[in-house]
Amino acid sequence: MSTLNCISRILVAVIFLLWLPQSHAQSAKPGGVEITVTGLGSILAGDVSAARDKAIDDAMRKAVQQALGTNIKSETLVKNYQLVEDRILSWSSGYVTKYDIVREGAGKYDTYEVEMRALVNLSDLKNDDNALAELLDKENPRVMVMIAEQNIGDVDRLRYFEVDMTSAETAIIDAFRSKGFEVIDPGQAKANQDRDAILAALEGDAKQAAAIAAAQQAELIVTGKAAAKVATGFNLGGMKSCQANITVRVVRAGDARIVATASEHAAHPHIDEMTGGTMAIEKAAKKSGETIIGKVVAEAQKNFYNENSITVQVRGHKDYAELQKFISTMKHYLRGVKNVYERSNSGGFAVLDVKILGTAPQLARELSHKNLEIFTVQVLNVAANRVDIKLAQPAPPAEEMNAEPDSSGN
């Protein structure tokens, strides 16, 4: 064998080894990770285009799961040959910066398959404005902020109703708006809501806070208290050490659940204690705003990757047995439903806690359009984390209604 042939073979081998890592299903790329996956979409009513879109979303979700390297188990269970909707889809497009379709076509059991090579960007969601914007596009939660404030020298708890907006409210509202959240003016609630209810919400009553938020069409409400005082024992050359503390909580309007809390402290020296107190409160409020925004985003992300809790208020069932039959029907017929818990049932009105891989609007669509055999469901109201429904027995078939009595007279 000639020396030239040996060198040629060695070069071919080297080139092959250099190329080999690039053909692996997951390889490092500048700015992200490249992963090859296959996505599936159900073909419903012959709509291949919609199935292709779902397959692309499914492939994106799988690519993000692999890139994250977590132990999250796929929840794309196949029931009646329909793929379960997965909330992770809502996040995937925010992480996939580029993708190429390698192969696509019809799959088994009326599904459409898409093999995709995706470039996944794993930047931290909390600090990624683009990813946060993706969250806001999907959820778009409207936020309301109500913070009672007691500055140095203030003693009247009803002073809260005399100002349009407190310093703490302004700072927290600015924090939410800077991240793209839609914020509702708290002045509307002050003018329209019962004062005792507002004071109870400010003191930490989550149910009252949720009711106020719902009345103002907000999905989240931030409530709490801020207070400032002058610290003694400091020699600041004539300046006063103004100290502020703030405690806040974020409550979901749909089910009155607390999704985030924060307690912050700040200080500001000033010759005038009222001005110093205001500036200390603003600093503490700004810190608390950043903290709860991070927690709200983290909570939303967790809900997308895990089952979510939706409150379903049910009316129209005849008795307890019928309610239990409806609960069983939901578990077996609705896509994404993992479990249903009965929270209360009295006077023909029941409250259910539904664990689902999906959103309240998705659940409402399932209830509206799915054939549940013995039940007809009317969706009355849909909120961010709540669905109100009314049950009815379907009308008997027309042939039964129009059936003539037999000639015997029976």
VOLODO-171387 format. One record per residue (C-alpha): residue number from 1; residue in one letter; z, x, y. Coordinates in nm, 2 decimals, padded with zeros to 4 digits, m for minus. Each point is the difference from the previous one (the first is absolute). Layout:
# VOLODO-171387
- NUM	a	Z	X	Y
...
END
This chain:
# VOLODO-171387
- 1	m	00.00	00.00	00.00
- 2	s	m00.10	00.14	00.34
- 3	t	00.25	00.08	00.27
- 4	l	m00.17	m00.25	00.23
- 5	n	00.04	m00.28	m00.25
- 6	c	00.37	00.08	m00.04
- 7	i	00.05	m00.01	00.37
- 8	s	m00.19	m00.33	00.03
- 9	r	00.22	m00.16	m00.27
- 10	i	00.32	00.13	00.17
- 11	l	m00.12	m00.15	00.33
- 12	v	m00.07	m00.33	m00.16
- 13	a	00.34	m00.01	m00.16
- 14	v	00.17	00.09	00.33
- 15	i	m00.19	m00.28	00.18
- 16	f	00.09	m00.25	m00.27
- 17	l	00.37	00.09	00.03
- 18	l	m00.01	m00.03	00.37
- 19	w	m00.17	m00.34	m00.02
- 20	l	00.22	m00.14	m00.28
- 21	p	00.31	m00.09	00.22
- 22	q	m00.22	m00.19	00.24
- 23	s	m00.11	m00.23	m00.29
- 24	h	00.35	m00.09	m00.10
- 25	a	00.12	m00.36	00.07
- 26	q	00.24	00.12	00.27
- 27	s	m00.07	00.30	00.22
- 28	a	00.14	00.13	00.33
- 29	k	m00.21	m00.05	00.31
- 30	p	00.07	00.09	00.36
- 31	g	00.19	m00.29	00.15
- 32	g	00.06	m00.19	m00.33
- 33	v	m00.05	m00.02	m00.38
- 34	e	m00.32	m00.10	m00.17
- 35	i	00.05	m00.24	m00.30
- 36	t	m00.25	m00.18	m00.23
- 37	v	00.11	m00.34	m00.12
- 38	t	m00.15	m00.33	m00.13
- 39	g	00.08	m00.33	00.17
- 40	l	m00.04	m00.36	m00.14
- 41	g	m00.07	m00.33	00.17
- 42	s	m00.01	m00.34	m00.16
- 43	i	m00.33	m00.19	00.03
- 44	l	00.11	m00.36	00.10
- 45	a	m00.25	m00.28	00.03
- 46	g	m00.29	00.25	m00.04
- 47	d	00.09	00.18	00.32
- 48	v	m00.10	00.36	m00.09
- 49	s	00.02	00.12	00.37
- 50	a	00.36	m00.10	00.03
- 51	a	00.08	00.15	m00.34
- 52	r	m00.15	00.33	00.12
- 53	d	00.21	00.00	00.31
- 54	k	00.31	m00.06	m00.21
- 55	a	m00.10	00.28	m00.24
- 56	i	m00.03	00.24	00.30
- 57	d	00.35	m00.10	00.12
- 58	d	00.14	00.05	m00.35
- 59	a	m00.15	00.34	m00.02
- 60	m	00.15	00.10	00.34
- 61	r	00.34	m00.12	m00.11
- 62	k	m00.02	00.20	m00.33
- 63	a	m00.11	00.31	00.19
- 64	v	00.30	m00.03	00.24
- 65	q	00.24	m00.05	m00.29
- 66	q	m00.13	00.32	m00.17
- 67	a	00.01	00.20	00.32
- 68	l	00.36	m00.10	00.08
- 69	g	00.10	00.13	m00.34
- 70	t	00.27	m00.26	m00.04
- 71	n	00.12	m00.18	m00.31
- 72	i	m00.12	m00.34	00.14
- 73	k	m00.14	m00.20	m00.29
- 74	s	m00.32	m00.19	00.05
- 75	e	00.07	m00.38	00.02
- 76	t	m00.37	m00.10	m00.04
- 77	l	00.08	m00.22	m00.30
- 78	v	m00.28	m00.20	m00.15
- 79	k	00.08	m00.37	m00.04
- 80	n	m00.28	m00.24	m00.09
- 81	y	m00.24	00.30	00.07
- 82	q	00.09	m00.01	00.37
- 83	l	00.15	00.32	00.15
- 84	v	00.34	m00.05	00.17
- 85	e	m00.02	00.05	00.38
- 86	d	00.19	00.31	00.09
- 87	r	00.15	00.06	00.35
- 88	i	m00.08	00.37	m00.02
- 89	l	m00.36	m00.09	00.09
- 90	s	00.11	m00.07	00.36
- 91	w	00.11	00.36	00.04
- 92	s	m00.26	00.18	m00.19
- 93	s	m00.28	m00.01	00.25
- 94	g	00.23	00.16	00.26
- 95	y	00.02	00.31	m00.23
- 96	v	m00.35	00.03	m00.14
- 97	t	m00.19	00.18	00.27
- 98	k	m00.33	00.03	m00.20
- 99	y	m00.14	m00.12	m00.33
- 100	d	m00.32	00.02	m00.20
- 101	i	m00.09	m00.25	m00.28
- 102	v	m00.10	00.19	m00.31
- 103	r	m00.08	m00.29	m00.22
- 104	e	00.02	m00.38	00.02
- 105	g	m00.09	m00.31	m00.21
- 106	a	00.11	m00.29	m00.21
- 107	g	00.31	00.06	m00.22
- 108	k	00.17	m00.18	m00.28
- 109	y	00.15	m00.35	00.03
- 110	d	m00.19	m00.11	00.32
- 111	t	00.11	00.30	00.20
- 112	y	m00.19	00.25	00.23
- 113	e	00.07	00.37	m00.03
- 114	v	m00.03	00.27	00.27
- 115	e	00.05	00.37	m00.07
- 116	m	00.10	00.16	00.32
- 117	r	00.06	00.36	00.13
- 118	a	00.26	m00.05	00.28
- 119	l	00.14	00.24	00.25
- 120	v	00.37	m00.10	00.06
- 121	n	00.19	00.11	00.31
- 122	l	00.38	00.02	m00.07
- 123	s	00.13	00.03	00.35
- 124	d	00.34	m00.15	00.06
- 125	l	m00.03	m00.37	00.09
- 126	k	00.29	00.00	00.24
- 127	n	m00.15	00.27	00.22
- 128	d	m00.36	m00.10	m00.05
- 129	d	m00.12	m00.24	00.28
- 130	n	m00.32	m00.08	m00.18
- 131	a	00.19	m00.11	m00.32
- 132	l	00.25	m00.20	00.22
- 133	a	m00.30	m00.17	00.16
- 134	e	m00.12	m00.08	m00.35
- 135	l	00.33	m00.17	m00.07
- 136	l	m00.01	m00.20	00.32
- 137	d	m00.36	m00.11	m00.08
- 138	k	00.11	m00.13	m00.34
- 139	e	00.34	m00.15	00.09
- 140	n	00.00	m00.03	00.39
- 141	p	00.37	m00.10	00.01
- 142	r	00.11	m00.14	00.34
- 143	v	00.33	00.14	00.12
- 144	m	00.27	m00.14	00.22
- 145	v	00.29	00.20	00.15
- 146	m	00.33	m00.14	00.12
- 147	i	00.27	00.26	00.08
- 148	a	00.32	m00.09	00.19
- 149	e	00.11	00.27	00.24
- 150	q	00.33	00.09	00.15
- 151	n	m00.03	00.27	00.26
- 152	i	00.30	00.17	00.16
- 153	g	00.20	m00.25	00.19
- 154	d	m00.16	m00.31	m00.16
- 155	v	00.23	m00.26	m00.15
- 156	d	m00.19	m00.32	00.00
- 157	r	m00.17	m00.06	m00.34
- 158	l	m00.22	m00.27	00.16
- 159	r	m00.16	00.25	00.23
- 160	y	m00.26	00.04	m00.27
- 161	f	m00.15	m00.33	00.10
- 162	e	m00.02	00.10	00.37
- 163	v	m00.25	00.29	m00.05
- 164	d	m00.36	m00.02	m00.11
- 165	m	00.03	00.30	m00.23
- 166	t	00.27	00.25	m00.06
- 167	s	m00.05	00.38	00.01
- 168	a	00.05	00.02	m00.38
- 169	e	m00.26	m00.28	m00.06
- 170	t	m00.25	00.18	00.23
- 171	a	00.04	00.33	m00.18
- 172	i	m00.04	m00.15	m00.35
- 173	i	m00.29	m00.22	00.10
- 174	d	m00.17	00.31	00.14
- 175	a	00.05	00.18	m00.33
- 176	f	m00.16	m00.28	m00.20
- 177	r	m00.29	m00.05	00.24
- 178	s	m00.07	00.37	00.00
- 179	k	m00.06	m00.03	m00.37
- 180	g	m00.23	m00.30	00.04
- 181	f	00.23	m00.28	m00.09
- 182	e	m00.03	m00.34	00.18
- 183	v	00.32	m00.08	00.17
- 184	i	00.11	m00.35	00.12
- 185	d	00.18	m00.03	00.33
- 186	p	00.38	m00.07	m00.07
- 187	g	00.01	m00.20	00.33
- 188	q	m00.16	m00.29	m00.18
- 189	a	00.28	m00.03	m00.25
- 190	k	00.26	00.03	00.27
- 191	a	m00.15	m00.29	00.18
- 192	n	m00.07	m00.22	m00.30
- 193	q	00.27	00.08	m00.26
- 194	d	00.36	m00.11	m00.02
- 195	r	00.23	00.26	00.16
- 196	d	00.26	m00.02	m00.28
- 197	a	m00.28	00.07	m00.25
- 198	i	m00.12	00.30	00.20
- 199	l	00.36	00.14	00.03
- 200	a	00.05	m00.04	m00.38
- 201	a	m00.32	00.18	m00.06
- 202	l	00.10	00.29	00.23
- 203	e	00.33	00.02	m00.19
- 204	g	m00.19	00.05	m00.33
- 205	d	m00.07	m00.35	m00.14
- 206	a	m00.32	00.06	m00.19
- 207	k	m00.08	m00.37	m00.06
- 208	q	00.03	m00.08	00.37
- 209	a	m00.21	00.30	00.08
- 210	a	m00.27	m00.11	m00.25
- 211	a	00.00	m00.35	00.14
- 212	i	m00.05	00.13	00.36
- 213	a	m00.29	00.23	m00.11
- 214	a	m00.17	m00.28	m00.20
- 215	a	00.02	m00.23	00.30
- 216	q	m00.17	00.26	00.21
- 217	q	m00.26	00.07	m00.27
- 218	a	00.12	00.36	m00.07
- 219	e	00.02	00.15	m00.35
- 220	l	00.27	00.25	00.09
- 221	i	00.29	m00.01	00.24
- 222	v	00.21	00.29	00.12
- 223	t	00.35	m00.10	00.11
- 224	g	00.32	00.20	00.09
- 225	k	00.23	00.13	00.27
- 226	a	00.01	00.30	00.23
- 227	a	00.30	00.11	00.20
- 228	a	00.07	00.29	00.24
- 229	k	00.31	00.17	00.13
- 230	v	00.12	00.30	00.19
- 231	a	00.14	00.28	m00.21
- 232	t	00.31	00.17	00.14
- 233	g	00.11	00.36	m00.03
- 234	f	m00.33	00.16	00.11
- 235	n	m00.04	00.22	00.31
- 236	l	m00.36	m00.06	00.10
- 237	g	00.03	00.11	00.36
- 238	g	00.03	m00.35	00.14
- 239	m	m00.24	m00.15	m00.25
- 240	k	00.12	m00.27	m00.25
- 241	s	m00.06	00.02	m00.37
- 242	c	m00.15	m00.34	m00.08
- 243	q	00.00	m00.08	m00.38
- 244	a	m00.19	m00.28	m00.17
- 245	n	00.01	m00.15	m00.35
- 246	i	m00.25	m00.25	m00.15
- 247	t	m00.01	m00.18	m00.33
- 248	v	m00.32	m00.20	m00.10
- 249	r	m00.14	m00.18	m00.30
- 250	v	m00.34	m00.13	m00.09
- 251	v	m00.02	m00.34	m00.16
- 252	r	m00.30	m00.17	m00.16
- 253	a	m00.06	m00.34	00.13
- 254	g	m00.13	m00.14	m00.32
- 255	d	00.32	00.05	m00.21
- 256	a	00.26	00.14	00.23
- 257	r	00.02	00.33	m00.19
- 258	i	00.11	00.31	00.18
- 259	v	m00.27	00.26	m00.05
- 260	a	00.13	00.28	00.22
- 261	t	00.30	00.11	00.20
- 262	a	00.09	00.28	00.24
- 263	s	00.30	00.13	00.19
- 264	e	m00.06	00.26	00.27
- 265	h	00.20	00.19	00.27
- 266	a	m00.12	00.17	00.32
- 267	a	00.15	00.15	00.31
- 268	h	m00.13	00.05	00.36
- 269	p	00.19	00.17	00.29
- 270	h	m00.04	m00.16	00.34
- 271	i	00.19	m00.03	00.32
- 272	d	m00.03	m00.38	m00.01
- 273	e	00.16	m00.15	m00.31
- 274	m	m00.21	m00.31	m00.01
- 275	t	m00.33	00.20	00.03
- 276	g	00.13	00.25	m00.26
- 277	g	00.10	m00.28	m00.23
- 278	t	m00.34	m00.16	00.02
- 279	m	m00.18	00.32	m00.07
- 280	a	00.24	00.08	m00.30
- 281	i	m00.07	m00.35	m00.14
- 282	e	m00.38	00.06	00.04
- 283	k	00.02	00.33	m00.19
- 284	a	00.20	m00.15	m00.28
- 285	a	m00.23	m00.31	m00.02
- 286	k	m00.31	00.22	m00.02
- 287	k	00.15	00.20	m00.29
- 288	s	00.09	m00.32	m00.18
- 289	g	m00.34	m00.14	00.06
- 290	e	m00.17	00.30	m00.16
- 291	t	00.25	m00.02	m00.30
- 292	i	m00.06	m00.37	m00.07
- 293	i	m00.38	00.03	00.04
- 294	g	00.00	00.27	m00.27
- 295	k	00.21	m00.22	m00.23
- 296	v	m00.22	m00.30	00.06
- 297	v	m00.31	00.20	m00.09
- 298	a	00.18	00.14	m00.31
- 299	e	00.11	m00.34	m00.11
- 300	a	m00.35	m00.14	00.04
- 301	q	m00.14	00.29	m00.20
- 302	k	00.25	m00.05	m00.27
- 303	n	m00.09	m00.37	m00.02
- 304	f	m00.37	00.09	m00.04
- 305	y	00.08	00.23	m00.29
- 306	n	00.25	m00.23	m00.17
- 307	e	00.06	m00.37	m00.05
- 308	n	00.07	m00.20	00.32
- 309	s	00.25	m00.28	00.04
- 310	i	m00.15	m00.33	00.14
- 311	t	00.22	m00.30	00.08
- 312	v	m00.16	m00.32	m00.13
- 313	q	00.14	m00.33	00.13
- 314	v	m00.09	m00.29	m00.24
- 315	r	00.02	m00.37	00.05
- 316	g	m00.14	m00.30	m00.18
- 317	h	00.13	00.08	m00.35
- 318	k	00.15	m00.31	m00.17
- 319	d	00.29	00.17	m00.17
- 320	y	00.15	00.33	m00.13
- 321	a	m00.21	00.00	m00.31
- 322	e	m00.33	m00.03	00.20
- 323	l	00.11	00.29	00.22
- 324	q	00.06	00.22	m00.30
- 325	k	m00.34	m00.09	m00.14
- 326	f	m00.16	00.10	00.33
- 327	i	00.19	00.33	00.00
- 328	s	m00.13	00.07	m00.35
- 329	t	m00.35	m00.10	00.11
- 330	m	00.01	00.25	00.29
- 331	k	00.10	00.28	m00.23
- 332	h	m00.28	m00.05	m00.24
- 333	y	m00.29	m00.12	00.22
- 334	l	00.03	00.19	00.33
- 335	r	m00.14	00.35	00.03
- 336	g	00.24	00.27	00.10
- 337	v	00.32	m00.21	m00.05
- 338	k	00.25	00.21	m00.18
- 339	n	00.30	m00.23	00.01
- 340	v	00.14	m00.32	00.17
- 341	y	00.36	m00.06	00.08
- 342	e	00.16	m00.33	00.10
- 343	r	00.22	00.05	00.30
- 344	s	00.09	m00.36	00.08
- 345	n	m00.10	m00.36	m00.10
- 346	s	00.15	m00.30	00.18
- 347	g	m00.13	m00.34	00.12
- 348	g	m00.36	00.06	m00.12
- 349	f	m00.02	00.33	00.19
- 350	a	00.00	00.33	m00.19
- 351	v	m00.01	00.37	00.11
- 352	l	m00.16	00.25	m00.23
- 353	d	m00.02	00.38	00.02
- 354	v	m00.34	00.11	m00.14
- 355	k	m00.05	00.37	m00.09
- 356	i	m00.37	00.07	00.04
- 357	l	m00.24	00.29	00.03
- 358	g	m00.16	m00.16	00.31
- 359	t	00.06	m00.17	00.33
- 360	a	00.11	m00.35	00.11
- 361	p	m00.36	m00.09	00.09
- 362	q	m00.12	00.12	m00.34
- 363	l	00.26	m00.21	m00.17
- 364	a	m00.09	m00.30	00.21
- 365	r	m00.37	00.04	m00.09
- 366	e	00.09	00.01	m00.37
- 367	l	00.21	m00.31	00.03
- 368	s	m00.27	m00.19	00.19
- 369	h	m00.30	00.09	m00.22
- 370	k	00.14	00.06	m00.34
- 371	n	m00.02	m00.28	m00.26
- 372	l	00.37	m00.05	m00.10
- 373	e	m00.07	m00.28	m00.25
- 374	i	00.28	m00.25	00.06
- 375	f	00.07	00.10	00.36
- 376	t	m00.19	m00.04	00.32
- 377	v	00.13	00.23	00.28
- 378	q	m00.03	m00.06	00.37
- 379	v	00.07	00.30	00.21
- 380	l	00.19	m00.11	00.31
- 381	n	00.08	00.32	00.18
- 382	v	m00.06	00.38	m00.05
- 383	a	00.20	00.27	00.18
- 384	a	00.02	00.37	m00.05
- 385	n	00.24	m00.02	m00.29
- 386	r	00.03	m00.38	m00.07
- 387	v	m00.22	m00.28	m00.14
- 388	d	00.10	m00.37	00.03
- 389	i	m00.16	m00.23	m00.25
- 390	k	00.01	m00.36	m00.12
- 391	l	m00.06	m00.10	m00.36
- 392	a	m00.18	m00.31	m00.11
- 393	q	m00.11	m00.14	m00.34
- 394	p	m00.38	00.00	m00.03
- 395	a	m00.17	m00.34	00.00
- 396	p	m00.08	m00.14	m00.35
- 397	p	m00.37	00.03	m00.11
- 398	a	m00.23	m00.26	00.14
- 399	e	m00.08	m00.14	m00.35
- 400	e	00.37	m00.07	m00.06
- 401	m	00.04	m00.18	00.34
- 402	n	m00.30	m00.21	m00.06
- 403	a	00.07	m00.08	m00.37
- 404	e	m00.02	m00.37	m00.07
- 405	p	00.27	m00.17	m00.22
- 406	d	m00.11	m00.07	m00.35
- 407	s	m00.11	m00.35	m00.10
- 408	s	00.33	m00.07	m00.18
- 409	g	00.17	m00.03	00.34
- 410	n	00.23	00.30	m00.07
END
